[in-house]
Structure formats: C-alpha cells, structure tokens
Amino acid sequence: MSTSSRIAGDGKIQFGVFFQGVNHTTVWRDPDSGSQTDFESFRRVAQTAERGLFTAFFFGEGLRLREHLGRIHDLDVAGRPDAQTALAALAAVTSHIGLVATQNTTYNDPADLAHRLSSLDLLSGGRAAWNIVTTDNAWTGANFRRGGFLAHEDRYIRAEAFVQTAKAIWDSWADGAIAGSRDSRRWLAEGGITPVRRQDSSFDVDITGRLPRSSQQHPVLFQAGDSATGRDFAVRNADVIFSRHAGLEAARKFREDIVARTLKAGRPADDVKIFPGQEFILAPTAKEAEDKLQWVRERQVGPQTAIAYLEQFWGRTLDEYDPDGPLPDIDPVVEVTNATRGNAFHGKSAKELAAEWRAEATDKGLSIRQFVSQRSAVNGRGLVGSYDEVADLLAEYAHTGAVDGFNITPWIIPTGLDDIVNHLVPRLQERGVYRTEYEGTTLRDNLGLRAPLTRRSRTRRQESEDVA
Ligand SMILES: Cc1cc2nc3c(=O)[nH]c(=O)nc-3n(C[C@H](O)[C@H](O)[C@H](O)COP(=O)(O)O)c2cc1C
C-alpha cells in the first residue's frame, strides 16, 4: 500500500484566503483596487469568504518594510497592519471563519505571543490559529538590534522550544481550573493552574498562563516553511501546513512526503492537513480566463517593481536596464545578495542563480518584466480556466486526497474572491466536494481536526496503528 492511499481524506476541498497585504501578486494600481490598510478591505474580503463558507482568513507577517541597498522597496504600495489587531477587528464582523495570524518565532517571545493568541482565540469563540514561521530575511533583524538573523538550524531550534513553551502555557489551565460557582470561596480551583518553568538554550521562563482554554482548547497551529527541517518541525508540532506545492503532481508528492514524516513522528497519517497557496484566475470560458491571466500578469509586476525585484538578487542598482529588455548581462555582487535574501537562493550562489535565470529567460524569450512576473507568481501559472474546468480539476484534487484545501491569494483586493464565491463554490457543491454549511463553530471543528496533540498523548500510538 502506498503511503498516500492511507490518507482517510473526506473527499472534500476547503478554502482559505491569504491576505498577503504587500506583495508582487496583487494588482494595486487598478482603479478598482482598494487600500491595503483600510479596515474596509479586510472586512469585505473576510465577509465574502465567509459567505463562500471558507475555512480561514489568513494574514501574512512582515515586521519591517522591505528594503535593499538602503532604499525602501515598495511593491506599488507599502505598509500593513499588525495581523492580530486586524483579526481581532474581523472577529467582531464574522461568525465562523477561522482567523489565522502568521507570527514568527525568531523575534517574538512565547509568554507574550501565547497570551495574545489565546486572547484572540477566546474573543473569537475558538476561531484563532497561529501560522508559525521563522522568517528568512535579514533586514527584519535590524528592528530588534539582533544584528541580522539566526542561522537556519538555530531558527528551528528556537522555534521548537518556542512552540513547546507556548503549548505548555496554553495547557497550564486544567479543564477544571475554574471552580465554577460565584458562591465558592475561591473562583479558581485549588491547583487548577500549573506554572510553566522551562529552561533551555533558547528560553528561560517561569510563567503562569493568564487565560483559561477556549472552546477549541487552544489556537490551531499552522506552519509555513518548506525545508526538510521545516517539514519535520511541522509534523511534530502543527495541525496544518501552508505549503508551496499546488500543482496536482507536486501536491501528491508533497502529501506522500508529509504522510511518511507524520507516521514517523507517531501521528496518524491524516493528522496534518495541507493547504497550498494558490492564485485562481477564472472566467466563464477558457479563452476569457487566458486573456485575464495575461491582463493580471501585466499589472502585477510594473517596470519599477521588476527592476527592484532583480536588484535584490543582483545586490546592486540596475536602473540602467530596460524592464522590457533582456536580463542583466553583468554578475551579481555576491556578498550583498547572500546577506540580504536569507534562504531565497536555495543553496545556490548569486552568480549561479543569475546565470540560470539568464539562460531560462533567453530560452523562453522573456524580458525582465515577463521573467519576474512568472517567477514571482504565487505558484507557477496558478489555477486558470473556466469555472467548470477549475471545478472539475478541484474535484480531482479532492478525490485523490492530494490536498485538504487551498489558501487562495486574491490578485485584486477587495473584490478578488467574488467570482470564486459566486461561480466556483456552487459548482464545487454540485460536485459534492465542498461543504454546504459550516460543520461547527470553532476552527478546529471546521478543519476536522482531532484534539490538540498535548491532549491525546495516551491515544496517539493507538490511533497511528489504527490508520496504518
Ligand atoms: C507558504 C509560505 C508562506 C510564508 N509566509 C510568511 C510570512 O507571511 N512571513 C514570514 O516572515 N515568513 C513567511 N514564510 C517564510 C518562512 O518564514 C520561511 O520559509 C522560514 O524561514 C522557514 O524556512 P524554510 O522554508 O527553510 O523551512 C512563508 C513560507 C511559506 C512556505
């Protein structure tokens, strides 16, 4: 039996919306485009998503404006509100959708972050989640006087200790921690709260959790990080992976890899849900969708953005190059690029990467703008097609169990989900692969998750044997 066939998928597909805020993938200069900071944009997207029975509203995190060579690198717009603040506001105008805050473990501290996340969880009625990232860019470090960023391995060592500490804080209130009656002498039950004392190479904390459990026990844990270390971290700690692997074949392969790692970690094969990020470009007919793709790509990456994008990898100004001409024929300044882009080089030197890109662009006859537009797209070409074509394709994803859902990155804010909710969701429902109502009120319910890992250690081995 192959590992992928052991997944007890439910034959359904779910949607989340990834509100990136500032990126190369949203058309900000169109007259129909909204603001990246007005609450109205968030409200409109979240309420449309909830009308379409989406599982989650997702916020990315960037703790510093992008910059390189001492200049702010704007992407047509710059600046985004703090995720948890915005999600708290959205909790008040939504009732079922999950609220996922991307928060990194490199610059935060567990005592503070665990409390803010459980506050969101309680205030939203059990709908909060934490998307755990370690953040791979150097410029963020300057905010915190830490002189850059930790090495990759060290970031994950800290992340592991961080998450264990956060879970311990959440679990420090026992189920019966509140004595229950206003008449009782003490509101808190004797021994209901256990202080958390942890000391390791990353943290030295002595803390008492400040809040009781929410209706979903504690926030759901997402993880986004694709290295082998990141994947092992996910199967040890997370409920859901926000992945980069969206194409059907790539998604199947990724699922197999994650299932193998999940079983090795002693968890049931289907315990870790997978939601790749993806862009959907839809229209009534295939031809119209292709035209729309062209239109979107031309507007996502303007001339100035294309040059600025390459400059990050070349480590020098490239003002003299024509955005509609070929890629620069000069070599990057290696030291600068390696230091500023973290792991974006995937182990290659800047010179190797530039040579590879030049060859690819020449081969395909692409200008700088066209090359950057393709390279910086959310996930390859995206899901492009007529409503019916894409509904059929998604039904295939659901039936093969390649993914549990997609985290959709709208290419325009705030109207980017309208065609998905109005035209795609009903077609998926007709095909029996999309929910027709929310299963529950908490995010854990709607994702179909088991109890939090820390609450089921005694049954874990048994469950694993049942599934395998
Ligand atoms: C789909 C996806 C979304 C991400 N979103 C963010 C984000 O919003 N903010 C951030 O700082 N890092 C984000 N990251 C980057 C992680 O912080 C980065 O990948 C991390 O350094 C982990 O490294 P790894 O991929 O080598 O495991 C994201 C990564 C992935 C795969």
The ligand as a Tripos MOL2 file, in Angstrom:
@<TRIPOS>MOLECULE
LIG
   31    33     1     0     0
SMALL
NO_CHARGES

@<TRIPOS>ATOM
      1 C1          3.6270   29.3900    2.0220 C.3       1 LIG1
      2 C2          4.5620   30.1700    2.8750 C.ar      1 LIG1
      3 C3          4.1600   31.4060    3.4300 C.ar      1 LIG1
      4 C4          5.0280   32.1690    4.2190 C.ar      1 LIG1
      5 N1          4.6270   33.3440    4.7760 N.ar      1 LIG1
      6 C5          5.4850   34.0750    5.5440 C.ar      1 LIG1
      7 C6          5.1010   35.3200    6.1350 C.ar      1 LIG1
      8 O1          3.9910   35.8030    5.9670 O.2       1 LIG1
      9 N2          6.0260   35.9790    6.8900 N.ar      1 LIG1
     10 C7          7.2930   35.4940    7.1010 C.ar      1 LIG1
     11 O2          8.0730   36.1240    7.7960 O.2       1 LIG1
     12 N3          7.6780   34.3370    6.5280 N.ar      1 LIG1
     13 C8          6.8220   33.6250    5.7690 C.ar      1 LIG1
     14 N4          7.2140   32.4260    5.2080 N.ar      1 LIG1
     15 C9          8.6310   32.1460    5.1850 C.3       1 LIG1
     16 C10         9.1490   31.3800    6.3330 C.3       1 LIG1
     17 O3          9.3850   32.2680    7.3930 O.3       1 LIG1
     18 C11        10.4450   30.7740    5.8580 C.3       1 LIG1
     19 O4         10.1480   29.8440    4.8860 O.3       1 LIG1
     20 C12        11.1740   30.2660    7.0190 C.3       1 LIG1
     21 O5         12.3920   30.8940    7.1280 O.3       1 LIG1
     22 C13        11.3150   28.7970    7.0800 C.3       1 LIG1
     23 O6         12.3180   28.3490    6.2780 O.3       1 LIG1
     24 P1         12.3150   27.0320    5.4360 P.3       1 LIG1
     25 O7         11.4150   27.2410    4.2620 O.co2     1 LIG1
     26 O8         13.7570   26.9320    5.0680 O.co2     1 LIG1
     27 O9         11.8740   25.8830    6.3020 O.co2     1 LIG1
     28 C14         6.3320   31.6670    4.4460 C.ar      1 LIG1
     29 C15         6.7330   30.4390    3.9040 C.ar      1 LIG1
     30 C16         5.8560   29.6840    3.1390 C.ar      1 LIG1
     31 C17         6.3070   28.3430    2.6060 C.3       1 LIG1
@<TRIPOS>BOND
     1     1     2 1
     2     2     3 ar
     3     2    30 ar
     4     3     4 ar
     5     4     5 ar
     6     4    28 ar
     7     5     6 ar
     8     6     7 ar
     9     6    13 1
    10     7     8 2
    11     7     9 ar
    12     9    10 ar
    13    10    11 2
    14    10    12 ar
    15    12    13 ar
    16    13    14 ar
    17    14    15 1
    18    14    28 ar
    19    15    16 1
    20    16    17 1
    21    16    18 1
    22    18    19 1
    23    18    20 1
    24    20    21 1
    25    20    22 1
    26    22    23 1
    27    23    24 1
    28    24    25 2
    29    24    26 1
    30    24    27 1
    31    28    29 ar
    32    29    30 ar
    33    30    31 1
@<TRIPOS>SUBSTRUCTURE
     1 LIG1         1 GROUP 0 **** ****
